[in-house]
């Protein structure tokens, strides 16, 4: 039966009862029993189709279940009045019951948060478990501390990608308009394409080391990189040659054995991204004076090597290693070193510094000698504070200040930092030595550098001839082939820095103070000679 039909039947029965007994009198007991019986029934159950079917028969009349419920036949007024009266008493009883239930439930729930919080804090009532958990946490903290000590140099070797490209540095130096006009003039037809290059523009991958040119061929995918292991927070990788690259390598070895440059150039027609062939052609173009074409070949090498990177390989963070001992990894070191030299030739010293940091971070053994040129690029890029932090934090077998390049470069850093502090009227750290003291220390440790700098720069002040006549500087010698080679590298690369008059004055004043010190106490020269011999003991050129 539908709800509407049921409502009509109830209304008819109410009318009949009103006519039969207009003023019914109900006792309290009758009301309670009838009301409780009625209230025990949920009115919303009438809307259920299953129960409705039970309440009506095929003729639409009420069943026996409805006749047994007299409460539903009462007048609506009486039911509402009794319901309001009884509901007030019922609500009071319910509130009392609810208050008791709430007290018991809150007491039970109060225990649950404590158990949950104890579980989240991994604290158990068993004291032995607590002690074992504490020991585990202690050992984990100890391991984390060891890794932090080992990785303390990582932030110093992190590469900033915005300073990695030479084009960005040229725009900062000369402005975007000048660089764009120069690039447009070269792209207009004066830019020579490499032999074997395919014509037509190609949509290249976006890379961080170089910006690929539009006339470069598409990356052929002949190289890949695989992950080896993770050790002490360092991730180790290696390059893998695919079959096409192996065939090109065999052809390159055959052409190299016969000194056939045309054969090497023909390899680039079918394998335009063969690294060894591009390196050879770049070297030939460099010695023939075509520096731009040589740099373009090196940029192609970098583009190919970067396209082969593993998705997990992120060298900018300083925690990825490519060991030089693996033969397939060696081309990347050679290409990066030549690329760094090309940026130095263009005057992009900050970009060269970032590439030098990348070289040093890829292999802690420093196979390319990046340690002996990183100070030069830091000075030319005016990164004086960074160089001081690097010399203090970098973990090396010897202290960095013992090397000739760092001993003199740190004195120059301190000189320029003192100048910046004096110009800004701020206080400088008094714990560190002054630039004059550092320069005196460098001259006492490596006196041969002064003699070679005066000849290479050249320094034509008459005061230098008087200084070099002193026996300590005039008869200075390295005492070790390794040290002599390092001094030659420093003088050949850094001599241009000593053409600044301020630095010449610093060097001249420090040399005079050294002469005065040695004249008063000659044993200092022997002490510094012992330090030099202990730092570079080998008789072979390491």
Secondary structure as a PSIPRED ss2 file (coil, helix, strand):
# PSIPRED VFORMAT (PSIPRED V4.0)

   1 X C   1.000  0.000  0.000
   2 X C   1.000  0.000  0.000
   3 X H   0.000  1.000  0.000
   4 X H   0.000  1.000  0.000
   5 X H   0.000  1.000  0.000
   6 X H   0.000  1.000  0.000
   7 X H   0.000  1.000  0.000
   8 X H   0.000  1.000  0.000
   9 X H   0.000  1.000  0.000
  10 X H   0.000  1.000  0.000
  11 X H   0.000  1.000  0.000
  12 X H   0.000  1.000  0.000
  13 X H   0.000  1.000  0.000
  14 X H   0.000  1.000  0.000
  15 X H   0.000  1.000  0.000
  16 X H   0.000  1.000  0.000
  17 X H   0.000  1.000  0.000
  18 X H   0.000  1.000  0.000
  19 X H   0.000  1.000  0.000
  20 X H   0.000  1.000  0.000
  21 X C   1.000  0.000  0.000
  22 X C   1.000  0.000  0.000
  23 X C   1.000  0.000  0.000
  24 X C   1.000  0.000  0.000
  25 X C   1.000  0.000  0.000
  26 X C   1.000  0.000  0.000
  27 X C   1.000  0.000  0.000
  28 X H   0.000  1.000  0.000
  29 X H   0.000  1.000  0.000
  30 X H   0.000  1.000  0.000
  31 X H   0.000  1.000  0.000
  32 X H   0.000  1.000  0.000
  33 X H   0.000  1.000  0.000
  34 X H   0.000  1.000  0.000
  35 X H   0.000  1.000  0.000
  36 X H   0.000  1.000  0.000
  37 X H   0.000  1.000  0.000
  38 X H   0.000  1.000  0.000
  39 X H   0.000  1.000  0.000
  40 X C   1.000  0.000  0.000
  41 X C   1.000  0.000  0.000
  42 X C   1.000  0.000  0.000
  43 X H   0.000  1.000  0.000
  44 X H   0.000  1.000  0.000
  45 X H   0.000  1.000  0.000
  46 X H   0.000  1.000  0.000
  47 X H   0.000  1.000  0.000
  48 X C   1.000  0.000  0.000
  49 X H   0.000  1.000  0.000
  50 X H   0.000  1.000  0.000
  51 X H   0.000  1.000  0.000
  52 X H   0.000  1.000  0.000
  53 X H   0.000  1.000  0.000
  54 X H   0.000  1.000  0.000
  55 X H   0.000  1.000  0.000
  56 X E   0.000  0.000  1.000
  57 X C   1.000  0.000  0.000
  58 X C   1.000  0.000  0.000
  59 X C   1.000  0.000  0.000
  60 X C   1.000  0.000  0.000
  61 X C   1.000  0.000  0.000
  62 X E   0.000  0.000  1.000
  63 X C   1.000  0.000  0.000
  64 X H   0.000  1.000  0.000
  65 X H   0.000  1.000  0.000
  66 X H   0.000  1.000  0.000
  67 X H   0.000  1.000  0.000
  68 X C   1.000  0.000  0.000
  69 X C   1.000  0.000  0.000
  70 X H   0.000  1.000  0.000
  71 X H   0.000  1.000  0.000
  72 X H   0.000  1.000  0.000
  73 X H   0.000  1.000  0.000
  74 X C   1.000  0.000  0.000
  75 X C   1.000  0.000  0.000
  76 X H   0.000  1.000  0.000
  77 X H   0.000  1.000  0.000
  78 X H   0.000  1.000  0.000
  79 X H   0.000  1.000  0.000
  80 X H   0.000  1.000  0.000
  81 X H   0.000  1.000  0.000
  82 X H   0.000  1.000  0.000
  83 X H   0.000  1.000  0.000
  84 X H   0.000  1.000  0.000
  85 X H   0.000  1.000  0.000
  86 X H   0.000  1.000  0.000
  87 X H   0.000  1.000  0.000
  88 X H   0.000  1.000  0.000
  89 X H   0.000  1.000  0.000
  90 X H   0.000  1.000  0.000
  91 X H   0.000  1.000  0.000
  92 X H   0.000  1.000  0.000
  93 X H   0.000  1.000  0.000
  94 X H   0.000  1.000  0.000
  95 X H   0.000  1.000  0.000
  96 X H   0.000  1.000  0.000
  97 X H   0.000  1.000  0.000
  98 X H   0.000  1.000  0.000
  99 X H   0.000  1.000  0.000
 100 X H   0.000  1.000  0.000
 101 X H   0.000  1.000  0.000
 102 X H   0.000  1.000  0.000
 103 X H   0.000  1.000  0.000
 104 X H   0.000  1.000  0.000
 105 X H   0.000  1.000  0.000
 106 X H   0.000  1.000  0.000
 107 X H   0.000  1.000  0.000
 108 X H   0.000  1.000  0.000
 109 X H   0.000  1.000  0.000
 110 X H   0.000  1.000  0.000
 111 X H   0.000  1.000  0.000
 112 X H   0.000  1.000  0.000
 113 X H   0.000  1.000  0.000
 114 X H   0.000  1.000  0.000
 115 X H   0.000  1.000  0.000
 116 X H   0.000  1.000  0.000
 117 X H   0.000  1.000  0.000
 118 X H   0.000  1.000  0.000
 119 X H   0.000  1.000  0.000
 120 X H   0.000  1.000  0.000
 121 X C   1.000  0.000  0.000
 122 X C   1.000  0.000  0.000
 123 X C   1.000  0.000  0.000
 124 X C   1.000  0.000  0.000
 125 X C   1.000  0.000  0.000
 126 X C   1.000  0.000  0.000
 127 X H   0.000  1.000  0.000
 128 X H   0.000  1.000  0.000
 129 X H   0.000  1.000  0.000
 130 X H   0.000  1.000  0.000
 131 X H   0.000  1.000  0.000
 132 X H   0.000  1.000  0.000
 133 X H   0.000  1.000  0.000
 134 X H   0.000  1.000  0.000
 135 X H   0.000  1.000  0.000
 136 X H   0.000  1.000  0.000
 137 X H   0.000  1.000  0.000
 138 X H   0.000  1.000  0.000
 139 X H   0.000  1.000  0.000
 140 X H   0.000  1.000  0.000
 141 X H   0.000  1.000  0.000
 142 X H   0.000  1.000  0.000
 143 X H   0.000  1.000  0.000
 144 X H   0.000  1.000  0.000
 145 X H   0.000  1.000  0.000
 146 X H   0.000  1.000  0.000
 147 X H   0.000  1.000  0.000
 148 X H   0.000  1.000  0.000
 149 X H   0.000  1.000  0.000
 150 X H   0.000  1.000  0.000
 151 X C   1.000  0.000  0.000
 152 X C   1.000  0.000  0.000
 153 X C   1.000  0.000  0.000
 154 X H   0.000  1.000  0.000
 155 X H   0.000  1.000  0.000
 156 X H   0.000  1.000  0.000
 157 X H   0.000  1.000  0.000
 158 X C   1.000  0.000  0.000
 159 X C   1.000  0.000  0.000
 160 X C   1.000  0.000  0.000
 161 X H   0.000  1.000  0.000
 162 X H   0.000  1.000  0.000
 163 X H   0.000  1.000  0.000
 164 X C   1.000  0.000  0.000
 165 X C   1.000  0.000  0.000
 166 X H   0.000  1.000  0.000
 167 X H   0.000  1.000  0.000
 168 X H   0.000  1.000  0.000
 169 X H   0.000  1.000  0.000
 170 X H   0.000  1.000  0.000
 171 X H   0.000  1.000  0.000
 172 X H   0.000  1.000  0.000
 173 X H   0.000  1.000  0.000
 174 X H   0.000  1.000  0.000
 175 X C   1.000  0.000  0.000
 176 X H   0.000  1.000  0.000
 177 X H   0.000  1.000  0.000
 178 X H   0.000  1.000  0.000
 179 X H   0.000  1.000  0.000
 180 X H   0.000  1.000  0.000
 181 X H   0.000  1.000  0.000
 182 X H   0.000  1.000  0.000
 183 X H   0.000  1.000  0.000
 184 X H   0.000  1.000  0.000
 185 X H   0.000  1.000  0.000
 186 X H   0.000  1.000  0.000
 187 X H   0.000  1.000  0.000
 188 X H   0.000  1.000  0.000
 189 X H   0.000  1.000  0.000
 190 X H   0.000  1.000  0.000
 191 X C   1.000  0.000  0.000
 192 X C   1.000  0.000  0.000
 193 X C   1.000  0.000  0.000
 194 X C   1.000  0.000  0.000
 195 X C   1.000  0.000  0.000
 196 X C   1.000  0.000  0.000
 197 X C   1.000  0.000  0.000
 198 X C   1.000  0.000  0.000
 199 X C   1.000  0.000  0.000
 200 X C   1.000  0.000  0.000
 201 X C   1.000  0.000  0.000
 202 X C   1.000  0.000  0.000
 203 X C   1.000  0.000  0.000
 204 X C   1.000  0.000  0.000
 205 X C   1.000  0.000  0.000
 206 X C   1.000  0.000  0.000
 207 X C   1.000  0.000  0.000
 208 X C   1.000  0.000  0.000
 209 X C   1.000  0.000  0.000
 210 X C   1.000  0.000  0.000
 211 X C   1.000  0.000  0.000
 212 X C   1.000  0.000  0.000
 213 X C   1.000  0.000  0.000
 214 X C   1.000  0.000  0.000
 215 X C   1.000  0.000  0.000
 216 X C   1.000  0.000  0.000
 217 X C   1.000  0.000  0.000
 218 X C   1.000  0.000  0.000
 219 X C   1.000  0.000  0.000
 220 X C   1.000  0.000  0.000
 221 X C   1.000  0.000  0.000
 222 X C   1.000  0.000  0.000
 223 X E   0.000  0.000  1.000
 224 X E   0.000  0.000  1.000
 225 X E   0.000  0.000  1.000
 226 X E   0.000  0.000  1.000
 227 X E   0.000  0.000  1.000
 228 X E   0.000  0.000  1.000
 229 X E   0.000  0.000  1.000
 230 X E   0.000  0.000  1.000
 231 X E   0.000  0.000  1.000
 232 X C   1.000  0.000  0.000
 233 X C   1.000  0.000  0.000
 234 X E   0.000  0.000  1.000
 235 X E   0.000  0.000  1.000
 236 X E   0.000  0.000  1.000
 237 X E   0.000  0.000  1.000
 238 X E   0.000  0.000  1.000
 239 X E   0.000  0.000  1.000
 240 X E   0.000  0.000  1.000
 241 X E   0.000  0.000  1.000
 242 X C   1.000  0.000  0.000
 243 X H   0.000  1.000  0.000
 244 X H   0.000  1.000  0.000
 245 X H   0.000  1.000  0.000
 246 X H   0.000  1.000  0.000
 247 X H   0.000  1.000  0.000
 248 X H   0.000  1.000  0.000
 249 X H   0.000  1.000  0.000
 250 X H   0.000  1.000  0.000
 251 X H   0.000  1.000  0.000
 252 X H   0.000  1.000  0.000
 253 X H   0.000  1.000  0.000
 254 X H   0.000  1.000  0.000
 255 X H   0.000  1.000  0.000
 256 X H   0.000  1.000  0.000
 257 X H   0.000  1.000  0.000
 258 X C   1.000  0.000  0.000
 259 X C   1.000  0.000  0.000
 260 X C   1.000  0.000  0.000
 261 X H   0.000  1.000  0.000
 262 X H   0.000  1.000  0.000
 263 X H   0.000  1.000  0.000
 264 X H   0.000  1.000  0.000
 265 X H   0.000  1.000  0.000
 266 X H   0.000  1.000  0.000
 267 X H   0.000  1.000  0.000
 268 X H   0.000  1.000  0.000
 269 X H   0.000  1.000  0.000
 270 X H   0.000  1.000  0.000
 271 X C   1.000  0.000  0.000
 272 X C   1.000  0.000  0.000
 273 X C   1.000  0.000  0.000
 274 X C   1.000  0.000  0.000
 275 X H   0.000  1.000  0.000
 276 X H   0.000  1.000  0.000
 277 X H   0.000  1.000  0.000
 278 X H   0.000  1.000  0.000
 279 X H   0.000  1.000  0.000
 280 X H   0.000  1.000  0.000
 281 X H   0.000  1.000  0.000
 282 X H   0.000  1.000  0.000
 283 X H   0.000  1.000  0.000
 284 X H   0.000  1.000  0.000
 285 X H   0.000  1.000  0.000
 286 X H   0.000  1.000  0.000
 287 X H   0.000  1.000  0.000
 288 X C   1.000  0.000  0.000
 289 X C   1.000  0.000  0.000
 290 X C   1.000  0.000  0.000
 291 X H   0.000  1.000  0.000
 292 X H   0.000  1.000  0.000
 293 X H   0.000  1.000  0.000
 294 X H   0.000  1.000  0.000
 295 X H   0.000  1.000  0.000
 296 X H   0.000  1.000  0.000
 297 X H   0.000  1.000  0.000
 298 X H   0.000  1.000  0.000
 299 X H   0.000  1.000  0.000
 300 X H   0.000  1.000  0.000
 301 X H   0.000  1.000  0.000
 302 X H   0.000  1.000  0.000
 303 X H   0.000  1.000  0.000
 304 X H   0.000  1.000  0.000
 305 X H   0.000  1.000  0.000
 306 X H   0.000  1.000  0.000
 307 X H   0.000  1.000  0.000
 308 X C   1.000  0.000  0.000
 309 X C   1.000  0.000  0.000
 310 X C   1.000  0.000  0.000
 311 X C   1.000  0.000  0.000
 312 X C   1.000  0.000  0.000
 313 X C   1.000  0.000  0.000
 314 X C   1.000  0.000  0.000
 315 X H   0.000  1.000  0.000
 316 X H   0.000  1.000  0.000
 317 X H   0.000  1.000  0.000
 318 X C   1.000  0.000  0.000
 319 X C   1.000  0.000  0.000
 320 X E   0.000  0.000  1.000
 321 X E   0.000  0.000  1.000
 322 X C   1.000  0.000  0.000
 323 X C   1.000  0.000  0.000
 324 X C   1.000  0.000  0.000
 325 X C   1.000  0.000  0.000
 326 X C   1.000  0.000  0.000
 327 X H   0.000  1.000  0.000
 328 X H   0.000  1.000  0.000
 329 X H   0.000  1.000  0.000
 330 X H   0.000  1.000  0.000
 331 X H   0.000  1.000  0.000
 332 X H   0.000  1.000  0.000
 333 X H   0.000  1.000  0.000
 334 X H   0.000  1.000  0.000
 335 X H   0.000  1.000  0.000
 336 X H   0.000  1.000  0.000
 337 X H   0.000  1.000  0.000
 338 X H   0.000  1.000  0.000
 339 X H   0.000  1.000  0.000
 340 X H   0.000  1.000  0.000
 341 X H   0.000  1.000  0.000
 342 X H   0.000  1.000  0.000
 343 X H   0.000  1.000  0.000
 344 X H   0.000  1.000  0.000
 345 X H   0.000  1.000  0.000
 346 X C   1.000  0.000  0.000
 347 X C   1.000  0.000  0.000
 348 X C   1.000  0.000  0.000
 349 X H   0.000  1.000  0.000
 350 X H   0.000  1.000  0.000
 351 X H   0.000  1.000  0.000
 352 X H   0.000  1.000  0.000
 353 X H   0.000  1.000  0.000
 354 X H   0.000  1.000  0.000
 355 X H   0.000  1.000  0.000
 356 X H   0.000  1.000  0.000
 357 X H   0.000  1.000  0.000
 358 X H   0.000  1.000  0.000
 359 X H   0.000  1.000  0.000
 360 X H   0.000  1.000  0.000
 361 X H   0.000  1.000  0.000
 362 X H   0.000  1.000  0.000
 363 X C   1.000  0.000  0.000
 364 X C   1.000  0.000  0.000
 365 X C   1.000  0.000  0.000
 366 X C   1.000  0.000  0.000
 367 X C   1.000  0.000  0.000
 368 X C   1.000  0.000  0.000
 369 X C   1.000  0.000  0.000
 370 X H   0.000  1.000  0.000
 371 X H   0.000  1.000  0.000
 372 X H   0.000  1.000  0.000
 373 X C   1.000  0.000  0.000
 374 X H   0.000  1.000  0.000
 375 X H   0.000  1.000  0.000
 376 X H   0.000  1.000  0.000
 377 X H   0.000  1.000  0.000
 378 X H   0.000  1.000  0.000
 379 X H   0.000  1.000  0.000
 380 X H   0.000  1.000  0.000
 381 X C   1.000  0.000  0.000
 382 X C   1.000  0.000  0.000
 383 X C   1.000  0.000  0.000
 384 X H   0.000  1.000  0.000
 385 X H   0.000  1.000  0.000
 386 X H   0.000  1.000  0.000
 387 X H   0.000  1.000  0.000
 388 X H   0.000  1.000  0.000
 389 X H   0.000  1.000  0.000
 390 X H   0.000  1.000  0.000
 391 X H   0.000  1.000  0.000
 392 X H   0.000  1.000  0.000
 393 X H   0.000  1.000  0.000
 394 X C   1.000  0.000  0.000
 395 X C   1.000  0.000  0.000
 396 X C   1.000  0.000  0.000
 397 X C   1.000  0.000  0.000
 398 X C   1.000  0.000  0.000
 399 X C   1.000  0.000  0.000
 400 X H   0.000  1.000  0.000
 401 X H   0.000  1.000  0.000
 402 X H   0.000  1.000  0.000
 403 X C   1.000  0.000  0.000
 404 X H   0.000  1.000  0.000
 405 X H   0.000  1.000  0.000
 406 X H   0.000  1.000  0.000
 407 X H   0.000  1.000  0.000
 408 X H   0.000  1.000  0.000
 409 X H   0.000  1.000  0.000
 410 X H   0.000  1.000  0.000
 411 X H   0.000  1.000  0.000
 412 X H   0.000  1.000  0.000
 413 X H   0.000  1.000  0.000
 414 X H   0.000  1.000  0.000
 415 X H   0.000  1.000  0.000
 416 X H   0.000  1.000  0.000
 417 X H   0.000  1.000  0.000
 418 X H   0.000  1.000  0.000
 419 X H   0.000  1.000  0.000
 420 X H   0.000  1.000  0.000
 421 X H   0.000  1.000  0.000
 422 X H   0.000  1.000  0.000
 423 X H   0.000  1.000  0.000
 424 X H   0.000  1.000  0.000
 425 X C   1.000  0.000  0.000
 426 X C   1.000  0.000  0.000
 427 X C   1.000  0.000  0.000
 428 X C   1.000  0.000  0.000
 429 X C   1.000  0.000  0.000
 430 X C   1.000  0.000  0.000
 431 X C   1.000  0.000  0.000
 432 X C   1.000  0.000  0.000
 433 X C   1.000  0.000  0.000
 434 X C   1.000  0.000  0.000
 435 X H   0.000  1.000  0.000
 436 X H   0.000  1.000  0.000
 437 X H   0.000  1.000  0.000
 438 X H   0.000  1.000  0.000
 439 X H   0.000  1.000  0.000
 440 X H   0.000  1.000  0.000
 441 X H   0.000  1.000  0.000
 442 X H   0.000  1.000  0.000
 443 X H   0.000  1.000  0.000
 444 X H   0.000  1.000  0.000
 445 X H   0.000  1.000  0.000
 446 X C   1.000  0.000  0.000
 447 X C   1.000  0.000  0.000
 448 X H   0.000  1.000  0.000
 449 X H   0.000  1.000  0.000
 450 X H   0.000  1.000  0.000
 451 X H   0.000  1.000  0.000
 452 X H   0.000  1.000  0.000
 453 X H   0.000  1.000  0.000
 454 X H   0.000  1.000  0.000
 455 X H   0.000  1.000  0.000
 456 X H   0.000  1.000  0.000
 457 X H   0.000  1.000  0.000
 458 X C   1.000  0.000  0.000
 459 X C   1.000  0.000  0.000
 460 X C   1.000  0.000  0.000
 461 X C   1.000  0.000  0.000
 462 X H   0.000  1.000  0.000
 463 X H   0.000  1.000  0.000
 464 X H   0.000  1.000  0.000
 465 X H   0.000  1.000  0.000
 466 X H   0.000  1.000  0.000
 467 X H   0.000  1.000  0.000
 468 X H   0.000  1.000  0.000
 469 X C   1.000  0.000  0.000
 470 X C   1.000  0.000  0.000
 471 X H   0.000  1.000  0.000
 472 X H   0.000  1.000  0.000
 473 X H   0.000  1.000  0.000
 474 X H   0.000  1.000  0.000
 475 X C   1.000  0.000  0.000
 476 X C   1.000  0.000  0.000
 477 X C   1.000  0.000  0.000
 478 X C   1.000  0.000  0.000
 479 X C   1.000  0.000  0.000
 480 X C   1.000  0.000  0.000
 481 X H   0.000  1.000  0.000
 482 X H   0.000  1.000  0.000
 483 X H   0.000  1.000  0.000
 484 X H   0.000  1.000  0.000
 485 X H   0.000  1.000  0.000
 486 X H   0.000  1.000  0.000
 487 X H   0.000  1.000  0.000
 488 X H   0.000  1.000  0.000
 489 X H   0.000  1.000  0.000
 490 X H   0.000  1.000  0.000
 491 X H   0.000  1.000  0.000
 492 X H   0.000  1.000  0.000
 493 X H   0.000  1.000  0.000
 494 X H   0.000  1.000  0.000
 495 X H   0.000  1.000  0.000
 496 X H   0.000  1.000  0.000
 497 X H   0.000  1.000  0.000
 498 X H   0.000  1.000  0.000
 499 X H   0.000  1.000  0.000
 500 X C   1.000  0.000  0.000
 501 X H   0.000  1.000  0.000
 502 X H   0.000  1.000  0.000
 503 X H   0.000  1.000  0.000
 504 X H   0.000  1.000  0.000
 505 X H   0.000  1.000  0.000
 506 X H   0.000  1.000  0.000
 507 X H   0.000  1.000  0.000
 508 X H   0.000  1.000  0.000
 509 X H   0.000  1.000  0.000
 510 X H   0.000  1.000  0.000
 511 X H   0.000  1.000  0.000
 512 X H   0.000  1.000  0.000
 513 X H   0.000  1.000  0.000
 514 X H   0.000  1.000  0.000
 515 X H   0.000  1.000  0.000
 516 X H   0.000  1.000  0.000
 517 X H   0.000  1.000  0.000
 518 X H   0.000  1.000  0.000
 519 X H   0.000  1.000  0.000
 520 X H   0.000  1.000  0.000
 521 X C   1.000  0.000  0.000
 522 X C   1.000  0.000  0.000
 523 X H   0.000  1.000  0.000
 524 X H   0.000  1.000  0.000
 525 X H   0.000  1.000  0.000
 526 X H   0.000  1.000  0.000
 527 X H   0.000  1.000  0.000
 528 X H   0.000  1.000  0.000
 529 X H   0.000  1.000  0.000
 530 X H   0.000  1.000  0.000
 531 X H   0.000  1.000  0.000
 532 X H   0.000  1.000  0.000
 533 X H   0.000  1.000  0.000
 534 X H   0.000  1.000  0.000
 535 X H   0.000  1.000  0.000
 536 X C   1.000  0.000  0.000
 537 X C   1.000  0.000  0.000
 538 X C   1.000  0.000  0.000
 539 X C   1.000  0.000  0.000
 540 X C   1.000  0.000  0.000
 541 X C   1.000  0.000  0.000
 542 X C   1.000  0.000  0.000
